[in-house]
Amino acid sequence: MFNDVKNQNVYNDKQIIMRIVLLLVFIMGPLTLSGCDNDFCGNSDNNTISISITGEEYFMVRSFWNNEVFFTKSSSFSLNQENNLVTPQCYVLQGWTLAEDNPLPRGAIKDIGFQEQCLIETVSLDGYISVELDNGTILTPSLIALARFEDPENLQNKGNGIYRSTEESGPPTYFTPDATASEIVVDTIE
């Protein structure tokens, strides 16, 4: 009798575990490995830019999943449904919002996004992003932010060209691209 109760408890525990696993698969199934869906991450039908940076600086990108900021030397960015520039892995490009009458960065570094649907028109060597609105107006509403480290060799490689700062790398120092010897290289705008 004792063995029957013990076997029944093990059987019930296995059923509970299987139900939890199935529930997690059901919840997580629509998500990509990066933790967000294709609408948030953009897709190949959207306006896409491929850019890289020369020199010691890195682009800053924010994880959609946990809001942590990471760093990369190059990536392909596309506009998602929220009009943010995101990588295929769902990292949002970081920079400054510009006022129409002042091309200097203002406020905090944040997600590069646009208030309405647009197409990426150009990305300048010094990091200014120009967009074309549906009505044909060209605006330059954003400036890409760059980061530099005391010891970039000690950045933690997260894979797919994404890095995390470490105590050994030192904290990031932020720059506008025109304040560095680096240049942004635009590989494609589609």
Backbone bond lengths (Angstrom), bond angles and torsions (degrees), N, CA, C in turn:
res aa  C-N    CA-C-N  psi(-1)  N-CA   C-N-CA  omega(-1)  CA-C   N-CA-C  phi
1 M - - - 1.435 - - 1.525 111.32 -
2 F 1.342 116.86 -43.44 1.458 121.19 179.85 1.524 111.18 -59.70
3 N 1.333 116.81 -42.76 1.460 120.84 178.52 1.520 111.71 -63.81
4 D 1.342 117.99 -36.79 1.469 120.95 178.08 1.528 110.85 -63.20
5 V 1.333 117.97 -42.05 1.467 122.00 178.95 1.522 109.93 -66.97
6 K 1.327 116.09 -42.71 1.463 120.95 179.12 1.532 110.27 -62.24
7 N 1.326 117.98 -46.51 1.465 122.14 178.72 1.525 111.16 -62.81
8 Q 1.344 116.53 -38.80 1.472 120.77 178.78 1.532 110.37 -63.99
9 N 1.350 118.54 -39.87 1.468 122.74 178.57 1.521 111.43 -65.66
10 V 1.330 117.16 -41.68 1.468 121.19 177.44 1.521 109.44 -63.76
11 Y 1.337 117.01 -42.93 1.459 121.65 178.26 1.533 110.29 -61.07
12 N 1.331 118.36 -44.95 1.473 122.12 178.61 1.523 111.53 -63.40
13 D 1.344 117.13 -40.64 1.474 121.04 178.48 1.525 110.54 -62.07
14 K 1.331 117.48 -41.51 1.465 121.21 179.20 1.527 110.74 -65.55
15 Q 1.326 117.13 -38.25 1.467 120.45 177.78 1.526 110.86 -64.38
16 I 1.309 116.50 -41.69 1.476 120.36 179.07 1.521 110.23 -63.21
17 I 1.312 117.01 -44.92 1.464 121.17 179.21 1.523 110.43 -61.65
18 M 1.328 117.81 -43.43 1.467 120.90 179.38 1.528 110.77 -63.36
19 R 1.313 117.62 -39.47 1.461 120.74 178.62 1.521 111.16 -64.63
20 I 1.314 116.68 -40.22 1.471 120.49 178.17 1.520 109.85 -64.24
21 V 1.329 117.07 -45.44 1.467 121.04 179.42 1.528 110.24 -60.78
22 L 1.325 117.63 -45.86 1.464 120.63 179.38 1.525 111.51 -63.31
23 L 1.309 116.98 -38.92 1.458 120.38 177.14 1.524 110.87 -63.17
24 L 1.318 117.17 -44.10 1.468 120.49 177.91 1.520 111.59 -63.17
25 V 1.314 117.49 -41.51 1.468 120.84 177.61 1.526 109.89 -62.69
26 F 1.317 117.11 -41.70 1.457 121.16 179.07 1.526 111.22 -63.54
27 I 1.325 116.94 -43.21 1.473 121.20 -179.37 1.518 110.79 -71.75
28 M 1.312 117.91 -45.35 1.459 122.30 -173.55 1.518 112.86 -85.68
29 G 1.321 118.45 -14.07 1.462 122.00 -176.07 1.508 114.41 -51.37
30 P 1.355 119.89 -47.22 1.453 120.36 -177.29 1.530 113.77 -73.01
31 L 1.313 116.73 -11.38 1.458 119.10 -177.41 1.513 111.19 -85.07
32 T 1.325 116.00 151.04 1.454 120.25 174.86 1.514 108.88 -82.56
33 L 1.314 117.65 175.99 1.459 121.31 178.41 1.513 111.83 -61.30
34 S 1.307 118.39 -26.65 1.455 120.61 -179.19 1.515 112.22 -83.18
35 G 1.310 118.30 -9.36 1.444 120.50 175.21 1.509 115.18 99.00
36 C 1.303 119.19 19.24 1.458 119.49 176.45 1.518 109.18 -149.32
37 D 1.312 115.42 165.20 1.457 118.71 -176.43 1.523 111.72 -90.83
38 N 1.333 116.06 171.47 1.462 121.29 -176.04 1.516 112.99 -62.51
39 D 1.342 117.91 -31.39 1.455 119.46 178.57 1.516 111.06 -64.08
40 F 1.327 117.43 -39.47 1.456 119.21 178.75 1.525 110.50 -74.01
41 C 1.323 116.70 -38.99 1.456 120.18 -175.25 1.518 113.76 -82.57
42 G 1.302 117.70 -3.35 1.457 118.51 -177.42 1.518 109.71 80.86
43 N 1.295 116.06 175.29 1.455 120.28 177.23 1.510 109.73 -154.51
44 S 1.310 116.31 175.55 1.461 120.45 -173.65 1.522 113.13 -67.37
45 D 1.345 117.88 -15.01 1.462 120.35 177.73 1.524 111.70 -76.77
46 N 1.322 117.15 -18.53 1.461 121.38 -177.73 1.519 111.01 -85.24
47 N 1.308 115.81 162.60 1.451 123.86 174.39 1.535 108.87 -57.12
48 T 1.324 117.97 125.29 1.463 122.28 -175.78 1.517 110.36 -125.70
49 I 1.348 115.67 139.94 1.465 120.90 172.92 1.520 108.53 -124.37
50 S 1.318 116.67 141.16 1.465 122.19 173.01 1.515 106.73 -115.29
51 I 1.336 115.42 119.75 1.460 120.25 -176.95 1.523 110.12 -133.31
52 S 1.322 114.89 156.85 1.457 121.13 175.05 1.523 107.73 -142.69
53 I 1.315 116.10 169.58 1.463 121.05 -177.99 1.518 109.19 -126.00
54 T 1.335 116.43 134.21 1.460 120.48 174.82 1.524 107.41 -88.86
55 G 1.305 117.50 161.22 1.464 120.41 175.55 1.514 113.60 85.97
56 E 1.345 115.18 -159.28 1.462 121.98 -171.20 1.521 114.64 -89.02
57 E 1.315 118.95 -10.15 1.453 121.19 -174.06 1.528 112.33 -84.22
58 Y 1.323 114.45 165.93 1.458 123.22 179.34 1.523 108.71 -131.13
59 F 1.339 116.46 149.31 1.455 120.73 167.98 1.528 107.44 -72.74
60 M 1.308 116.24 150.12 1.458 121.64 174.75 1.524 108.23 -102.84
61 V 1.329 116.61 134.65 1.456 121.71 178.10 1.528 108.38 -135.26
62 R 1.336 115.65 141.30 1.464 120.78 -178.75 1.513 109.64 -104.97
63 S 1.328 115.72 135.55 1.455 121.40 177.17 1.518 109.77 -73.72
64 F 1.315 115.95 127.81 1.464 121.16 174.83 1.519 109.91 -62.88
65 W 1.321 116.19 -35.49 1.456 122.07 -171.41 1.522 113.03 -69.96
66 N 1.351 118.13 -44.99 1.469 119.25 -175.47 1.530 113.49 -131.53
67 N 1.323 117.90 9.17 1.467 124.21 178.30 1.523 114.20 65.58
68 E 1.325 118.40 9.06 1.463 120.83 178.21 1.528 109.17 -73.73
69 V 1.334 115.60 143.76 1.461 120.52 178.89 1.524 108.83 -93.39
70 F 1.337 115.14 132.13 1.454 122.92 177.61 1.522 108.14 -121.24
71 F 1.332 116.29 -178.39 1.460 121.18 -174.23 1.525 109.52 -138.37
72 T 1.338 116.15 146.70 1.466 120.80 -178.70 1.527 109.04 -149.40
73 K 1.323 116.88 153.51 1.465 122.08 177.36 1.525 111.77 -90.70
74 S 1.327 116.97 -27.18 1.460 119.58 -179.77 1.516 109.42 -156.85
75 S 1.314 114.56 154.79 1.461 118.64 176.79 1.512 109.91 -168.61
76 S 1.303 113.49 167.85 1.450 122.31 171.96 1.518 106.06 -105.39
77 F 1.328 116.86 128.74 1.454 121.77 -178.88 1.523 108.81 -119.66
78 S 1.325 115.44 141.69 1.464 119.33 173.84 1.521 108.41 -134.29
79 L 1.327 114.58 160.97 1.460 119.95 178.34 1.518 109.44 -82.27
80 N 1.329 116.35 131.24 1.464 119.74 175.90 1.522 109.41 -94.59
81 Q 1.319 117.18 -174.83 1.460 120.79 -177.93 1.525 112.56 -65.94
82 E 1.316 117.21 -20.65 1.463 121.00 177.77 1.531 111.10 -91.81
83 N 1.331 117.39 6.93 1.469 124.73 179.12 1.525 113.35 64.39
84 N 1.342 117.01 29.54 1.464 121.90 172.53 1.525 108.65 -97.51
85 L 1.336 116.14 149.23 1.467 120.63 174.42 1.521 108.40 -85.11
86 V 1.332 116.85 116.69 1.459 121.47 -175.14 1.526 111.01 -129.82
87 T 1.337 115.25 152.61 1.466 121.44 175.23 1.526 108.76 -81.30
88 P 1.333 117.58 166.76 1.470 119.60 175.37 1.534 112.33 -61.12
89 Q 1.347 117.53 -23.31 1.463 121.22 178.60 1.529 111.88 -89.81
90 C 1.334 116.90 6.43 1.463 122.26 173.72 1.527 113.89 79.64
91 Y 1.322 117.40 30.87 1.458 120.92 172.81 1.522 107.65 -98.23
92 V 1.335 116.79 133.95 1.460 122.19 -176.17 1.533 109.04 -94.76
93 L 1.336 116.59 126.17 1.462 122.18 178.57 1.523 109.80 -62.12
94 Q 1.339 116.78 141.37 1.465 122.68 -176.63 1.524 111.36 -109.67
95 G 1.316 115.49 148.17 1.460 120.75 178.90 1.507 111.20 -177.47
96 W 1.321 115.68 -160.17 1.461 122.05 -178.76 1.523 109.89 -114.48
97 T 1.321 115.00 149.05 1.452 122.01 171.22 1.522 107.54 -87.09
98 L 1.329 117.01 136.68 1.455 121.78 -178.99 1.523 110.44 -108.15
99 A 1.306 115.94 143.42 1.460 120.30 173.25 1.524 108.15 -79.55
100 E 1.339 116.98 151.13 1.467 120.64 -179.39 1.519 112.02 -58.72
101 D 1.323 116.90 -35.92 1.457 120.81 -175.83 1.525 113.69 -96.16
102 N 1.355 117.74 4.25 1.459 119.99 -177.24 1.531 109.66 -146.78
103 P 1.348 118.13 110.45 1.469 120.51 -177.31 1.532 113.92 -81.08
104 L 1.346 117.38 9.70 1.458 120.00 179.12 1.525 110.14 -90.71
105 P 1.345 116.99 146.26 1.464 118.98 -179.17 1.519 111.39 -63.35
106 R 1.328 115.90 145.48 1.459 120.42 177.12 1.520 108.86 -137.99
107 G 1.306 115.28 150.37 1.453 120.28 176.53 1.518 113.22 72.25
108 A 1.303 113.53 -165.12 1.463 121.67 -176.86 1.526 111.04 -80.07
109 I 1.319 114.85 156.45 1.463 121.04 171.53 1.525 107.09 -70.77
110 K 1.329 116.04 134.05 1.464 120.28 -178.29 1.519 110.09 -151.32
111 D 1.331 115.70 -177.37 1.468 121.24 178.84 1.525 110.03 -57.22
112 I 1.342 115.96 136.70 1.458 119.22 171.90 1.520 106.95 -83.73
113 G 1.307 113.92 116.05 1.453 121.18 -179.69 1.512 109.37 -150.75
114 F 1.298 115.76 167.17 1.456 121.10 -175.31 1.523 108.98 -126.29
115 Q 1.332 116.16 148.62 1.455 120.93 -173.97 1.522 113.08 -73.57
116 E 1.303 117.29 -18.92 1.458 119.63 179.68 1.521 109.71 -144.66
117 Q 1.326 115.66 169.00 1.456 121.26 178.70 1.524 109.50 -58.16
118 C 1.314 116.43 138.10 1.459 120.51 -179.44 1.522 108.69 -158.58
119 L 1.323 115.10 176.05 1.460 122.70 173.24 1.517 107.93 -120.93
120 I 1.323 116.18 141.23 1.463 119.71 175.09 1.516 107.06 -70.03
121 E 1.315 116.90 122.05 1.458 122.70 -179.33 1.528 110.36 -91.66
122 T 1.345 116.43 -54.57 1.469 121.15 -179.77 1.521 110.01 -148.75
123 V 1.329 115.03 157.88 1.457 123.21 167.36 1.511 104.66 -128.45
124 S 1.342 116.96 118.57 1.463 120.40 -176.19 1.525 111.09 -79.98
125 L 1.338 116.34 164.77 1.456 121.62 178.48 1.521 111.66 -59.95
126 D 1.340 116.07 -26.88 1.462 118.90 179.83 1.526 112.94 -101.14
127 G 1.344 117.30 21.24 1.451 121.87 165.81 1.502 118.78 90.57
128 Y 1.326 118.66 5.04 1.460 120.35 178.32 1.528 109.84 -80.66
129 I 1.322 116.65 131.18 1.461 121.90 179.08 1.519 108.42 -104.15
130 S 1.325 116.43 121.51 1.463 121.79 175.94 1.515 108.81 -105.53
131 V 1.337 115.12 139.22 1.459 120.89 -179.28 1.519 110.09 -126.34
132 E 1.329 114.94 154.03 1.455 120.87 174.46 1.523 108.34 -109.28
133 L 1.338 116.03 122.68 1.455 121.66 177.94 1.521 109.95 -77.21
134 D 1.319 116.76 168.28 1.474 121.76 179.95 1.523 112.31 -57.76
135 N 1.337 117.34 -30.31 1.469 120.28 -178.65 1.532 112.91 -85.35
136 G 1.347 117.59 4.42 1.457 121.74 177.76 1.523 114.60 92.78
137 T 1.322 118.25 -5.83 1.466 122.22 178.55 1.518 109.81 -69.49
138 I 1.349 116.19 135.85 1.456 122.06 176.54 1.529 108.07 -102.77
139 L 1.334 116.56 127.05 1.465 123.02 178.25 1.516 109.46 -125.86
140 T 1.327 116.18 156.69 1.467 121.89 172.84 1.524 107.29 -121.98
141 P 1.347 116.81 81.05 1.463 119.89 -172.22 1.526 116.30 -90.51
142 S 1.350 118.37 -6.13 1.464 119.34 -173.19 1.522 111.96 -141.19
143 L 1.329 114.21 151.90 1.458 123.08 175.63 1.519 107.68 -129.88
144 I 1.317 116.60 126.96 1.465 122.04 -178.82 1.526 109.86 -68.91
145 A 1.333 116.85 137.23 1.467 122.63 175.71 1.524 109.44 -94.63
146 L 1.322 116.35 144.05 1.460 122.21 176.75 1.522 109.90 -120.47
147 A 1.331 115.67 155.58 1.462 121.51 178.53 1.527 109.17 -128.70
148 R 1.322 115.14 147.12 1.469 122.10 176.99 1.526 107.90 -129.89
149 F 1.333 116.18 151.63 1.462 122.33 -178.01 1.518 110.91 -124.98
150 E 1.334 116.46 150.79 1.463 121.25 176.51 1.526 110.61 -62.11
151 D 1.338 116.41 -41.66 1.464 121.32 -178.72 1.527 110.03 -135.55
152 P 1.334 117.34 80.50 1.469 119.65 -176.39 1.529 114.07 -63.96
153 E 1.323 117.10 -18.23 1.473 119.89 177.86 1.528 111.16 -63.44
154 N 1.325 116.87 -21.28 1.462 120.96 -178.33 1.528 113.52 -99.79
155 L 1.342 117.61 14.50 1.456 119.54 171.17 1.521 108.23 -67.04
156 Q 1.319 118.08 146.56 1.461 122.20 178.59 1.524 109.03 -87.10
157 N 1.332 116.84 121.66 1.458 122.58 179.86 1.527 109.38 -78.13
158 K 1.339 116.75 118.03 1.461 122.15 -179.92 1.529 111.46 -95.57
159 G 1.328 118.34 -1.71 1.457 122.21 -177.67 1.522 111.08 94.65
160 N 1.312 116.78 160.16 1.469 123.63 -179.73 1.532 112.67 56.32
161 G 1.330 117.24 30.51 1.465 120.65 178.28 1.518 114.57 74.22
162 I 1.328 117.75 16.87 1.460 123.22 -179.21 1.530 108.96 -106.32
163 Y 1.344 115.67 134.56 1.462 121.31 -178.03 1.521 110.83 -125.99
164 R 1.339 114.97 153.19 1.466 122.59 176.22 1.528 107.64 -118.37
165 S 1.331 116.77 141.19 1.456 119.62 176.19 1.525 109.70 -70.93
166 T 1.309 115.90 151.98 1.463 122.41 178.63 1.517 108.30 -130.70
167 E 1.309 115.43 171.26 1.466 119.47 176.22 1.525 110.19 -60.50
168 E 1.349 116.49 -37.53 1.464 120.98 -178.79 1.529 112.50 -71.58
169 S 1.333 117.67 -32.55 1.472 120.37 179.45 1.522 111.18 -75.06
170 G 1.332 115.02 -23.80 1.459 120.71 -174.26 1.511 109.92 85.94
171 P 1.325 116.75 163.33 1.463 119.70 179.56 1.526 110.35 -73.33
172 P 1.330 117.71 157.09 1.463 119.67 178.33 1.526 111.59 -72.00
173 T 1.323 115.05 145.81 1.456 122.67 168.64 1.516 105.34 -110.09
174 Y 1.344 117.34 133.22 1.457 121.52 -172.39 1.523 111.68 -98.41
175 F 1.336 114.79 144.18 1.457 121.92 -177.57 1.522 110.51 -140.62
176 T 1.318 115.09 158.57 1.457 120.07 162.50 1.517 105.47 -88.98
177 P 1.322 118.63 149.05 1.465 119.45 -178.11 1.526 113.86 -57.31
178 D 1.334 119.09 -31.92 1.467 119.26 -179.07 1.519 112.74 -74.30
179 A 1.346 118.46 -7.99 1.463 121.96 178.13 1.523 111.79 -94.41
180 T 1.328 117.92 8.94 1.461 122.14 -178.09 1.524 109.66 -127.31
181 A 1.316 115.06 171.34 1.463 119.99 174.51 1.521 111.10 -85.24
182 S 1.311 116.50 -4.93 1.469 121.37 -178.82 1.517 111.10 -80.04
183 E 1.309 114.69 158.50 1.460 121.04 173.45 1.512 108.82 -131.02
184 I 1.313 114.90 148.25 1.450 120.40 174.13 1.522 107.73 -85.60
185 V 1.311 115.57 129.45 1.466 121.26 179.68 1.522 107.30 -106.33
186 V 1.317 115.34 122.64 1.460 120.57 178.43 1.513 107.92 -94.69
187 D 1.329 115.99 112.56 1.462 120.56 179.99 1.531 110.63 -79.77
188 T 1.341 116.58 -47.77 1.465 120.01 178.49 1.530 110.34 -151.43
189 I 1.312 114.92 151.52 1.467 122.81 166.00 1.511 105.33 -130.97
190 E 1.309 116.65 116.98 1.477 120.65 -178.05 1.509 110.22 -119.37
